[in-house]
Amino acid sequence: MVERTFKAVDRNGNVCDFELKPTTVGIENEGERQYRIAYSKSLAEGVFPREKLREIMREFGMWTEHDESELKKTVGKIALLQIELKNAESEGDTDACGDIAKKIGLERRRMWELFLVQQTVYMNSAEGVAEMIKTETVMAACTVLVSTGKRYWSDYAEYVRERDMNTKSTVYSQVVGLQAGLLDEARLGLLNEYPEATYLKTQEEAMLDREIEEEVLKTLHTRADKAIAADKKKTSKKKVSKKKKVSRGKKLETKTDSTK
């Protein structure tokens, strides 16, 4: 269980005790308001919404129809394998359970790879930016001083000023680290609830997470390089086409002049 209290240097340089409280309905509503503000600003500043970004991703091969199809098929395979696992458990066939669990593990790993490729790009959409700000808003609102029980940051704007401008304060870095620990704890809890978890107890889980992240980054870099190369090739063809049109126009003008 991750401890929700921590020590940090506040904005005035004093070491204080803080606590990251669980969220409430009021705080969630505050986060939603900041989400809407951030979403509107992102659109006004030219950040693409998710659906438009999806079109661009497909146009440049960052996320293809094949990826979409494979993701759906992988989810379907996991569902079918889970039924097989349940049947094997009912029959008491431990060996079969182990084999099926390994298959589910491989399919689930592939599912996460595809999902992360998709979501990593979507993070740059207007919705992705707004969701990040909503998360920060909720985290900031849940951070309280233990001595008073009151919020440390009065609002999101104050949180951003301290985060970006105050070099003395360590509250931001400490609470972000704590939030990451809580999310990791929740993730591990979710993994342990998977049907195959009973048969796949392993100490290499964290390593597999890193491997998946590295594989996703490698895939994204490869696709980005291909997209850039394709865009350059397209731009080059357009330039050549324009030059030909200009050249033909000049020849036509010359012929017209000579006939006068």
C-alpha positions in Angstrom: 0.0 0.0 0.0 1.5 3.3 -1.1 1.7 5.9 1.7 -0.2 9.0 0.8 1.7 11.4 3.1 5.1 12.9 2.2 7.5 15.6 3.2 8.5 18.4 0.8 9.9 21.9 0.7 7.0 24.4 0.2 7.0 27.6 -1.8 8.7 29.6 1.0 11.5 27.1 1.6 10.0 25.4 4.6 9.9 21.6 5.1 6.2 20.6 5.6 4.1 17.4 5.7 1.6 16.9 2.9 -1.0 14.4 2.0 -2.5 13.4 -1.3 -6.2 13.0 -0.5 -8.6 10.7 -2.5 -10.6 12.7 -5.0 -14.2 13.9 -4.4 -17.1 14.7 -6.7 -16.5 18.4 -6.3 -12.8 18.0 -7.3 -13.8 15.8 -10.3 -16.1 18.6 -11.4 -13.3 21.1 -11.0 -11.2 18.9 -13.2 -14.0 18.7 -15.8 -14.2 22.5 -16.0 -10.4 22.7 -16.6 -10.8 20.0 -19.2 -13.3 22.0 -21.2 -11.2 25.2 -20.9 -8.1 23.4 -22.1 -9.9 21.6 -24.9 -11.3 25.0 -26.2 -7.8 26.6 -26.0 -6.2 23.7 -27.7 -8.6 23.9 -30.7 -8.1 27.7 -30.9 -4.3 27.2 -31.0 -4.6 24.7 -33.8 -4.3 21.4 -32.0 -6.2 18.7 -33.9 -9.1 17.0 -32.2 -8.8 13.2 -31.9 -11.0 12.3 -35.0 -9.0 14.6 -37.2 -5.7 13.3 -35.8 -7.0 9.8 -36.5 -7.4 10.7 -40.2 -3.9 12.2 -40.3 -2.4 9.2 -38.5 -3.9 6.9 -41.2 -2.8 9.2 -44.0 0.8 9.0 -42.9 0.7 5.4 -41.7 1.1 6.2 -38.0 -2.0 4.1 -37.3 -3.4 1.9 -40.1 -6.5 0.0 -40.8 -4.5 -3.2 -40.3 -3.5 -2.0 -36.8 -7.2 -1.3 -36.0 -8.2 -4.7 -37.3 -5.4 -6.5 -35.4 -6.3 -4.7 -32.2 -9.9 -5.9 -32.5 -8.9 -9.4 -33.4 -6.4 -9.6 -30.4 -9.2 -8.5 -28.0 -11.4 -11.2 -29.5 -8.7 -13.9 -29.2 -8.3 -13.0 -25.5 -12.0 -13.3 -24.9 -12.1 -16.8 -26.5 -9.0 -17.9 -24.6 -10.5 -16.8 -21.3 -13.5 -19.1 -22.0 -11.0 -22.0 -22.8 -9.2 -21.2 -19.5 -12.4 -21.3 -17.5 -13.4 -24.6 -19.1 -9.9 -26.1 -18.3 -10.2 -24.9 -14.7 -13.7 -26.5 -14.4 -12.1 -29.8 -15.7 -9.2 -29.5 -13.3 -6.7 -29.6 -16.1 -3.8 -27.6 -14.6 -1.4 -28.2 -17.5 -3.9 -26.9 -20.0 -4.5 -23.9 -17.8 -0.8 -23.1 -17.8 -0.6 -23.4 -21.6 -3.7 -21.3 -22.2 -2.6 -18.7 -19.7 0.7 -18.3 -21.6 -1.3 -17.8 -24.9 -3.4 -15.1 -23.2 -0.3 -13.4 -21.8 1.2 -13.2 -25.3 -2.1 -11.9 -26.8 -2.5 -9.3 -24.0 1.0 -8.1 -24.5 0.3 -7.6 -28.2 -2.9 -5.8 -27.3 -1.1 -3.4 -25.1 1.6 -2.7 -27.7 -1.1 -1.8 -30.3 -3.1 0.2 -27.7 0.0 2.2 -26.6 1.0 3.0 -30.2 -2.5 4.4 -30.8 -2.7 6.3 -27.5 0.8 7.7 -27.5 -0.1 9.6 -30.7 -3.6 10.5 -29.4 -1.9 12.2 -26.4 -1.1 15.1 -28.8 -4.7 15.6 -29.7 -6.9 18.4 -28.1 -8.6 15.7 -26.0 -5.2 14.3 -24.9 -3.9 17.8 -23.8 -7.1 18.5 -22.0 -7.1 15.1 -20.2 -3.6 15.8 -19.0 -4.6 19.2 -17.6 -7.7 17.6 -15.9 -5.4 15.0 -14.3 -3.1 17.7 -13.0 -6.0 19.8 -11.7 -7.4 16.9 -9.7 -3.9 16.0 -8.3 -3.3 19.6 -7.3 -6.7 19.9 -5.6 -6.1 16.7 -3.6 -2.8 18.0 -2.2 -3.3 19.3 1.3 -1.1 20.5 4.2 -1.3 18.0 7.0 -1.1 20.8 9.6 -4.2 22.6 8.4 -6.0 20.0 6.3 -6.5 22.7 3.7 -5.5 22.6 0.0 -1.9 23.7 -0.7 -2.7 25.1 -4.1 -5.9 27.2 -4.2 -6.5 26.6 -7.9 -4.9 25.2 -11.1 -3.3 28.5 -12.0 -1.4 28.7 -8.7 -0.2 25.2 -9.2 1.1 25.9 -12.6 3.0 29.1 -11.4 4.7 27.2 -8.7 5.5 24.2 -10.9 7.1 26.4 -13.6 8.5 29.3 -11.7 9.4 28.3 -8.1 12.8 26.6 -7.9 12.7 26.2 -4.1 9.6 24.1 -3.9 9.7 20.4 -4.2 6.0 19.8 -3.6 5.3 19.3 -7.3 8.0 16.7 -7.9 7.1 14.8 -4.7 3.4 14.7 -5.4 3.9 13.6 -9.0 6.2 10.7 -7.8 3.5 9.7 -5.3 0.8 9.8 -7.9 2.9 7.6 -10.2 3.3 5.1 -7.3 -0.5 5.0 -6.8 -1.1 4.5 -10.5 1.4 1.7 -10.5 -0.2 0.1 -7.5 -3.6 0.3 -9.3 -2.0 -1.2 -12.4 -0.6 -4.1 -10.5 -3.9 -4.7 -8.9 -5.6 -4.8 -12.3 -3.0 -7.3 -13.6 -3.5 -9.6 -10.6 -7.2 -9.7 -11.4 -6.7 -11.0 -14.9 -7.8 -14.7 -15.2 -4.3 -15.8 -16.3 -2.6 -14.1 -13.4 -2.8 -17.3 -11.2 -0.7 -19.2 -13.7 1.7 -16.5 -14.7 3.4 -15.4 -11.5 6.7 -14.0 -12.6 9.4 -11.7 -11.3 10.0 -10.4 -14.8 6.8 -8.4 -15.1 8.5 -4.9 -14.7 11.1 -5.9 -17.4 8.3 -6.9 -19.7 6.7 -3.5 -19.2 9.9 -1.8 -20.2 10.2 -4.1 -23.2 6.7 -3.1 -24.3 7.5 0.6 -23.9 10.7 0.3 -25.8 9.0 -1.7 -28.6 6.2 0.9 -28.9 8.8 3.8 -29.1 10.7 1.9 -31.7 7.6 1.3 -33.7 6.6 5.0 -33.5 10.0 6.2 -34.5 10.1 3.9 -37.5 6.6 5.0 -38.6 7.5 8.6 -38.1 10.6 8.3 -40.2 8.6 6.7 -43.0 5.9 9.4 -42.7 8.5 12.1 -43.0 10.2 10.4 -46.0 6.8 10.0 -47.7 5.9 13.6 -47.1 9.2 14.8 -48.5 8.7 12.7 -51.6 5.2 14.0 -52.0 6.4 17.6 -51.6 9.3 17.0 -54.1 6.8 15.7 -56.7 4.6 18.7 -56.2 7.5 21.1 -56.8 8.6 19.2 -60.0 5.0 19.3 -61.2 4.8 23.1 -60.6 8.0 23.7 -62.4 6.7 21.7 -65.4 3.5 23.8 -65.5 5.5 27.0 -65.3 7.8 25.8 -68.1 4.9 24.8 -70.3 3.3 28.2 -69.7 6.4 30.1 -70.7 6.7 28.0 -73.9 3.0 28.7 -74.7 3.6 32.5 -74.2 6.6 32.4 -76.5 4.6 30.6 -79.2 1.8 33.1 -78.9 4.2 36.0 -79.1 5.8 34.6 -82.2 2.5 34.4 -84.0 1.6 38.1 -83.5 
